[in-house]
Amino acid sequence: MRIRLAGHPIHPMVVHFPVALWTAALTADAAGWSSQNPLFWTLSFYAHAFGDLAGAVAVLTGWLEFTTIPRATRAQDTAVGHMLVMCSAWLAFLVSLAVRAYPPRAPSTIWPTAIAAAGWLTMAVGGWLGGQLVYRFGIGVVRSE
């Protein structure tokens, strides 16, 4: 099932939100650890939360795009890898959020930040695979006539 907005695929439009929010969350964590300013822990918490919500939308729209990829092709193999890696990144950020305190405050250990960092690195690999889908295999690209 292809979902489009004005002829453009939705998935590439929405993926930028979790990427930006998770990057902001990890950056806020680093700032929180270095400055001990509680504002950064609050920013990180909410960037994680909204990034996880945006990630859920990206996963859903990505799944819908996945169903349109021709079967038994290298593009489908890459898409499966992309999907598994990005779902792993989403899960890492969800776990990082779950182990944080509410209301937001400095964590007692480095683990929430370490999990987020692993999620960010995983997300970077998944983003590269997503780029392969578009730029190498032309997934979601409308060819001009």
C-alpha distance (Angstrom), angle and dihedral (degrees) to the residues before:
residue distance angle dihedral
M1 . . .
R2 3.78 . .
I3 3.78 117.3 .
R4 3.75 115.6 -164.2
L5 3.79 139.3 176.8
A6 3.81 112.6 -153.1
G7 3.79 87.8 -19.7
H8 3.81 95.0 -51.8
P9 3.82 123.6 114.4
I10 3.81 112.6 -108.3
H11 3.82 98.3 -143.8
P12 3.83 96.5 69.5
M13 3.81 88.7 47.6
V14 3.79 95.9 55.0
V15 3.81 101.2 39.2
H16 3.79 92.0 76.7
F17 3.80 91.9 67.3
P18 3.82 98.9 62.6
V19 3.81 90.7 39.5
A20 3.81 91.7 53.8
L21 3.81 94.8 40.9
W22 3.81 94.7 47.5
T23 3.79 90.4 47.2
A24 3.81 89.2 50.6
A25 3.81 90.2 47.9
L26 3.80 93.2 53.3
T27 3.80 91.0 44.4
A28 3.81 90.1 50.9
D29 3.82 89.4 50.0
A30 3.80 90.3 54.0
A31 3.81 90.5 47.8
G32 3.81 90.3 47.5
W33 3.79 93.0 52.3
S34 3.80 92.9 46.7
S35 3.82 99.0 42.7
Q36 3.81 103.4 24.8
N37 3.82 86.4 -140.9
P38 3.84 107.4 152.4
L39 3.81 90.9 -145.0
F40 3.80 89.7 73.5
W41 3.82 92.7 54.9
T42 3.80 89.5 52.2
L43 3.81 91.1 48.6
S44 3.79 90.9 48.1
F45 3.81 93.4 49.3
Y46 3.79 94.4 51.8
A47 3.81 93.8 41.0
H48 3.81 87.4 54.3
A49 3.80 92.1 47.7
F50 3.80 96.0 48.0
G51 3.81 90.8 40.3
D52 3.80 89.8 55.0
L53 3.81 91.1 50.2
A54 3.80 91.5 47.6
G55 3.81 88.6 45.6
A56 3.80 90.2 56.3
V57 3.82 89.4 54.5
A58 3.81 89.9 47.9
V59 3.81 91.1 50.4
L60 3.81 91.8 50.0
T61 3.80 94.9 47.8
G62 3.79 90.2 43.2
W63 3.80 90.8 53.5
L64 3.78 90.3 51.9
E65 3.81 90.4 51.2
F66 3.82 90.0 46.1
T67 3.80 90.9 60.5
T68 3.83 89.4 62.6
I69 3.82 96.6 55.8
P70 3.81 114.3 106.0
R71 3.80 112.2 -103.6
A72 3.81 124.8 -112.3
T73 3.81 94.2 19.8
R74 3.80 133.5 123.2
A75 3.80 87.0 -113.5
Q76 3.79 90.6 59.2
D77 3.82 91.5 47.6
T78 3.81 89.5 51.8
A79 3.81 90.4 46.3
V80 3.80 91.4 53.3
G81 3.80 89.9 51.2
H82 3.81 91.0 46.6
M83 3.78 91.3 49.6
L84 3.82 94.7 48.2
V85 3.80 93.6 46.2
M86 3.81 94.3 46.4
C87 3.80 92.5 46.4
S88 3.82 87.2 51.7
A89 3.81 90.2 51.8
W90 3.81 90.8 48.7
L91 3.81 89.8 49.7
A92 3.83 91.7 49.4
F93 3.80 91.3 53.5
L94 3.80 90.3 45.4
V95 3.83 90.2 53.1
S96 3.81 90.5 45.8
L97 3.80 88.8 54.0
A98 3.80 92.7 45.7
V99 3.81 93.9 54.7
R100 3.81 92.9 50.4
A101 3.77 122.4 96.9
Y102 3.77 123.6 -108.3
P103 2.95 123.3 -116.8
P104 3.81 86.0 43.4
R105 3.79 116.2 -101.9
A106 3.77 138.1 144.6
P107 3.80 110.6 -58.3
S108 3.79 117.6 -117.9
T109 3.82 91.1 -131.0
I110 3.78 137.9 27.9
W111 3.83 92.0 -114.9
P112 3.82 98.3 99.6
T113 3.80 89.6 52.9
A114 3.81 93.2 43.3
I115 3.81 90.9 51.8
A116 3.82 90.1 48.4
A117 3.81 90.5 49.4
A118 3.82 90.3 51.9
G119 3.80 88.3 48.6
W120 3.79 91.2 50.5
L121 3.81 92.7 50.9
T122 3.79 89.8 47.2
M123 3.80 89.4 49.4
A124 3.82 90.1 52.9
V125 3.81 90.8 55.4
G126 3.80 90.6 46.9
G127 3.80 90.7 49.4
W128 3.79 90.0 53.7
L129 3.81 89.5 51.8
G130 3.81 89.3 49.1
G131 3.78 88.6 52.9
Q132 3.79 89.0 52.9
L133 3.80 89.5 54.4
V134 3.79 92.4 54.2
Y135 3.79 104.3 33.0
R136 3.79 100.7 33.1
F137 3.80 103.3 31.0
G138 3.81 100.5 24.7
I139 3.80 94.7 -128.4
G140 3.80 109.8 173.5
V141 3.80 91.7 9.8
V142 3.77 119.5 126.0
R143 3.78 110.5 -145.3
S144 3.79 115.6 -136.9
E145 3.76 116.4 -127.6
